[in-house]
Amino acid sequence: MISPEFFCQSLSKQDISFFTGVPDSLLKDICAYVTDTLAVENHKITANEGSAIGLAIGYHISSKKLALVYMQNSGLGNAVNPITSLADKKIYSVPMMLLIGWRGEPGLIDEPQHIKQGEVSESLLQAMDIPYNIISSTTLDLKSVLKKAVDVMSDKKTPYVILVRKDTFKPYVLRSKSETNYDLSREAAIKKVIDLIGKRDIVVATTGKTSREVFEYRKERGDGHEKDFLTVGGMGHTNQIALGIALAKAERTIYCLDGDGAVIMHAGSMGIIGDLAPVNLKHIIFNNGSHDSVGGQPTIGFKIDFGKIAEGFNYHQTYKIESLIDFDSIFERFKASKGPC
């Protein structure tokens, strides 16, 4: 296995010291090491993968240096547009290194939402004409792999992908996790929501731990799962799925259980909800200030006011719960209010 420290030191020797991207479970050890050790100006977690490509483009054209962009292969879809319409050698020809976690690699057992992306990852890179190499726990000469990547980027002025297999990196535990003094965990809040909503209400849960915890609590309660949609993939699109259901099922109340990182990823979607104004849509954002499902790297969730954003996007009402003591009374007001709220 490759130690995160050795990997970053090897990159530094190739004059790559600027990192940006969206955290990934296969890259969580690298992401954690970078979060803990790099200066703030050299590491930026972005709203989505396409934004990271944009940041890397701006960094390169202003500094002439290479950036490293990290992401899960599921996030490659967010990155295709700026790569092919801006960074490609037929347009602005911007070199950058893409470190991509290979979820759903053929032949390995993985969660269903990663199977298709895993199958097409290599063919997608080939179709985009992006050179790439694969590393794993058995990669012996990492320095040569990185040197080849830099040589190709320097020569062809093109992005280059390092595709990362499962268990490539040695474990590294993030030291600088977001800490709060709230008496309410995400899981406890999810349970409260499920307990307080109506029997006919529909739940649309965001990707990651939120969907898992909804599923597990329904099972614990002995409920069926027929009223829930678990958005196991497609991070950031949960609220639009909920919107589509709300528009088609006007007689039912729809509860969208979203996350801070997911909302930030495609925040403009809230504007569409506010504009279409379905009175039966209730949007809940669980804000723990972190990408919890992929290692706990921080989001900007604690630095922004989601309530003000919702109001700016013409939601009818917003509420905020910070304590278990206040949960029931505030949630009852939320339930009774006109959506979108």
Stockholm file with secondary structure:
# STOCKHOLM 1.0

chainA/1-341         MISPEFFCQSLSKQDISFFTGVPDSLLKDICAYVTDTLAVENHKITANEGSAIGLAIGYHISSKKLALVYMQNSGLGNAVNPITSLADKKIYSVPMMLLIGWRGEPGLIDEPQHIKQGEVSESLLQAMDIPYNIISSTTLDLKSVLKKAVDVMSDKKTPYVILVRKDTFKPYVLRSKSETNYDLSREAAIKKVIDLIGKRDIVVATTGKTSREVFEYRKERGDGHEKDFLTVGGMGHTNQIALGIALAKAERTIYCLDGDGAVIMHAGSMGIIGDLAPVNLKHIIFNNGSHDSVGGQPTIGFKIDFGKIAEGFNYHQTYKIESLIDFDSIFERFKASKGPC
#=GR chainA/1-341 SS CBCHHHHHHHHHHTTCCEEEECCCSTTHHHHHHHHHHSCGGGEEECSSHHHHHHHHHHHHHHHCCCEEEEEEGGGHHHHHHHIIIIISTTTTCCCCEEEEECTTCTTSCCCGGGHHHHHHHHHHHHHTTCCEEEECTTCCCHHHHHHHHHHHHHHHCCCEEEEECTTCBCCCCCSSCCCCCCSCCHHHHHHHHHHHSCTTCEEEECTTHHHHHHHHHHHHHTCCSTTEEECCSSTTCHHHHHHHHHHHCTTSCEEEEEEHHHHHHTTTHHHHHHHHCCTTEEEEEECCSEEGGGTCEECSGGGSCHHHHHHHTTCSCCCCCCCTTTHHHHHHHHHHSCSCC
#=GC SS_cons         CBCHHHHHHHHHHTTCCEEEECCCSTTHHHHHHHHHHSCGGGEEECSSHHHHHHHHHHHHHHHCCCEEEEEEGGGHHHHHHHIIIIISTTTTCCCCEEEEECTTCTTSCCCGGGHHHHHHHHHHHHHTTCCEEEECTTCCCHHHHHHHHHHHHHHHCCCEEEEECTTCBCCCCCSSCCCCCCSCCHHHHHHHHHHHSCTTCEEEECTTHHHHHHHHHHHHHTCCSTTEEECCSSTTCHHHHHHHHHHHCTTSCEEEEEEHHHHHHTTTHHHHHHHHCCTTEEEEEECCSEEGGGTCEECSGGGSCHHHHHHHTTCSCCCCCCCTTTHHHHHHHHHHSCSCC
//
